[in-house]
Amino acid sequence: MDRLTAMGLFVRIVETGSFSAVAREMNMTQPTVSKQLTALERHLKTRLLNRSTRQLSLTEAGSAYYESSKRILDTVNEAEANLGLLQTQLAGVLRINCSIGLGQIYVGPLVLKFQSMHPGLMIDLAYADRYVDVVEEGIDVAIRIGRLVDSSLAARRIGTSARSIIATPGYLKKHGTPKTPQDLAGHNCILYAYLSTGNEWIFQGKDGEIRVKVSGRLRANNGEAIKQAVMADLGIAASPTWLIQDDLESGKLQQILQEFTPLPGEINAVYPSGRHVSAKVRAFTEFLKIEFEKIPTLRVR
């Protein structure tokens, strides 16, 4: 028994209310359809349908299984449709906006890969750490990290930006190493201007969420500028792990408070809301999601 096929037959039996209708639809005999359902029930060790000569009705277990099966089949169909999009040649202009750091390190190279797959597509790629009005500036899709505040936009989660609390060995030698998030109050913390929680850093500890108000003498609106300040022994920062991975491995930067996980940022593809999403946008967001899954610091958690 092919379970996915049997699941599809079961869903269509429920929706049509008829074994014979499903048999005609699937170009099978009615006994074959009946045997598939019986095999599925035997596998699940439960009855899904009550059968009589006049009607079919769902059992309690069948009703729950029907809802689950519908979701699974919808997901499979969507995955196949998205794969088809990636294999379809696209044309026209695709306008993309992304933050500078994520764009330079990951999105930019992936855009080149995507365009090589679709040579008929022209791409207009813009980097900016400021908030960009997608509708007003004619952006087809923007890649954003963090909490979404504009409810007028549609969004699809394509990744997660893990974060680390970092400092240089030199800074820690001079000022000491914080042992708990609360210890950050006694340190110069370098702040990110566009952090959705302001100067409040949020951690996940073994006993739940921890919120800490931090302060410092430098605020910047760009991740690279913050990293440069940390590298100059000026203080402690919360940074996307993908931005400082090489410096952590080389020992130039040190990760602290590792037993307290900083709240990660969602990575979303956002675009103007509406009933129709262009094939270009759907294909590009699916492509990014697939590629981000290959990168440990970016995959969806």
Solvent accessible surface area in square Angstrom, and as a share of the most:
residue,aa,sasa,rsa
1,M,106,0.47
2,D,85,0.44
3,R,138,0.50
4,L,80,0.40
5,T,57,0.33
6,A,1,0.01
7,M,20,0.09
8,G,16,0.16
9,L,3,0.02
10,F,1,0.00
11,V,7,0.04
12,R,72,0.26
13,I,1,0.00
14,V,37,0.21
15,E,74,0.33
16,T,50,0.29
17,G,45,0.44
18,S,32,0.21
19,F,23,0.10
20,S,41,0.27
21,A,26,0.20
22,V,0,0.00
23,A,6,0.04
24,R,176,0.64
25,E,89,0.40
26,M,76,0.34
27,N,143,0.73
28,M,63,0.28
29,T,83,0.48
30,Q,92,0.41
31,P,83,0.52
32,T,54,0.32
33,V,0,0.00
34,S,40,0.26
35,K,146,0.62
36,Q,42,0.19
37,L,3,0.02
38,T,55,0.32
39,A,26,0.20
40,L,0,0.00
41,E,19,0.09
42,R,165,0.60
43,H,85,0.38
44,L,58,0.29
45,K,180,0.76
46,T,53,0.31
47,R,131,0.48
48,L,1,0.00
49,L,3,0.01
50,N,70,0.36
51,R,86,0.31
52,S,68,0.44
53,T,145,0.84
54,R,230,0.84
55,Q,127,0.56
56,L,45,0.22
57,S,49,0.31
58,L,61,0.31
59,T,27,0.16
60,E,159,0.71
61,A,43,0.33
62,G,0,0.00
63,S,50,0.32
64,A,65,0.51
65,Y,42,0.16
66,Y,36,0.14
67,E,92,0.41
68,S,40,0.26
69,S,0,0.00
70,K,68,0.29
71,R,152,0.56
72,I,81,0.41
73,L,31,0.15
74,D,77,0.40
75,T,88,0.51
76,V,44,0.25
77,N,90,0.46
78,E,97,0.43
79,A,57,0.44
80,E,111,0.50
81,A,57,0.44
82,N,15,0.08
83,L,100,0.50
84,G,31,0.30
85,L,20,0.10
86,L,19,0.09
87,Q,131,0.58
88,T,67,0.39
89,Q,114,0.51
90,L,12,0.06
91,A,71,0.55
92,G,38,0.37
93,V,46,0.26
94,L,0,0.00
95,R,97,0.35
96,I,1,0.00
97,N,9,0.05
98,C,1,0.00
99,S,28,0.18
100,I,55,0.28
101,G,14,0.13
102,L,1,0.00
103,G,0,0.00
104,Q,115,0.51
105,I,69,0.35
106,Y,46,0.18
107,V,0,0.00
108,G,9,0.09
109,P,71,0.45
110,L,22,0.11
111,V,5,0.03
112,L,122,0.61
113,K,91,0.38
114,F,0,0.00
115,Q,58,0.26
116,S,84,0.54
117,M,66,0.29
118,H,0,0.00
119,P,103,0.65
120,G,52,0.50
121,L,4,0.02
122,M,119,0.53
123,I,24,0.12
124,D,66,0.34
125,L,60,0.30
126,A,45,0.35
127,Y,77,0.29
128,A,20,0.16
129,D,25,0.13
130,R,125,0.45
131,Y,118,0.45
132,V,3,0.02
133,D,56,0.29
134,V,3,0.01
135,V,100,0.58
136,E,143,0.64
137,E,78,0.35
138,G,39,0.38
139,I,19,0.10
140,D,39,0.20
141,V,0,0.00
142,A,0,0.00
143,I,3,0.01
144,R,40,0.15
145,I,64,0.32
146,G,19,0.18
147,R,156,0.57
148,L,68,0.34
149,V,116,0.67
150,D,45,0.23
151,S,116,0.75
152,S,71,0.46
153,L,21,0.11
154,A,31,0.24
155,A,49,0.38
156,R,64,0.23
157,R,83,0.30
158,I,0,0.00
159,G,0,0.00
160,T,2,0.01
161,S,1,0.01
162,A,21,0.16
163,R,41,0.15
164,S,2,0.01
165,I,2,0.01
166,I,0,0.00
167,A,0,0.00
168,T,8,0.04
169,P,63,0.39
170,G,38,0.37
171,Y,7,0.02
172,L,11,0.06
173,K,185,0.78
174,K,163,0.69
175,H,97,0.43
176,G,32,0.31
177,T,52,0.30
178,P,6,0.04
179,K,140,0.59
180,T,51,0.30
181,P,1,0.00
182,Q,105,0.47
183,D,58,0.30
184,L,0,0.00
185,A,77,0.60
186,G,72,0.69
187,H,28,0.12
188,N,21,0.11
189,C,0,0.00
190,I,2,0.01
191,L,10,0.05
192,Y,66,0.25
193,A,42,0.33
194,Y,94,0.36
195,L,40,0.20
196,S,51,0.33
197,T,39,0.23
198,G,36,0.34
199,N,53,0.27
200,E,32,0.14
201,W,7,0.02
202,I,7,0.04
203,F,1,0.00
204,Q,72,0.32
205,G,16,0.15
206,K,199,0.84
207,D,138,0.72
208,G,32,0.31
209,E,92,0.41
210,I,37,0.19
211,R,133,0.48
212,V,11,0.06
213,K,138,0.58
214,V,2,0.01
215,S,71,0.46
216,G,33,0.32
217,R,197,0.72
218,L,70,0.35
219,R,131,0.48
220,A,17,0.13
221,N,74,0.38
222,N,24,0.12
223,G,23,0.22
224,E,66,0.29
225,A,41,0.32
226,I,8,0.04
227,K,32,0.14
228,Q,112,0.50
229,A,9,0.07
230,V,0,0.00
231,M,72,0.32
232,A,61,0.47
233,D,71,0.37
234,L,84,0.42
235,G,0,0.00
236,I,0,0.00
237,A,0,0.00
238,A,14,0.11
239,S,4,0.02
240,P,33,0.21
241,T,17,0.10
242,W,16,0.06
243,L,15,0.07
244,I,0,0.00
245,Q,64,0.28
246,D,112,0.58
247,D,19,0.10
248,L,34,0.17
249,E,129,0.58
250,S,73,0.47
251,G,42,0.40
252,K,117,0.50
253,L,3,0.02
254,Q,78,0.35
255,Q,59,0.26
256,I,7,0.04
257,L,10,0.05
258,Q,123,0.55
259,E,121,0.54
260,F,34,0.14
261,T,75,0.43
262,P,11,0.07
263,L,67,0.33
264,P,52,0.33
265,G,10,0.10
266,E,77,0.35
267,I,0,0.00
268,N,6,0.03
269,A,0,0.00
270,V,1,0.01
271,Y,29,0.11
272,P,56,0.35
273,S,70,0.45
274,G,55,0.53
275,R,247,0.90
276,H,151,0.67
277,V,37,0.21
278,S,36,0.23
279,A,37,0.29
280,K,44,0.19
281,V,8,0.05
282,R,98,0.36
283,A,0,0.00
284,F,0,0.00
285,T,3,0.02
286,E,21,0.09
287,F,6,0.03
288,L,0,0.00
289,K,56,0.24
290,I,69,0.35
291,E,17,0.08
292,F,0,0.00
293,E,66,0.29
294,K,125,0.53
295,I,33,0.17
296,P,83,0.52
297,T,21,0.12
298,L,0,0.00
299,R,94,0.34
300,V,48,0.28
301,R,143,0.52
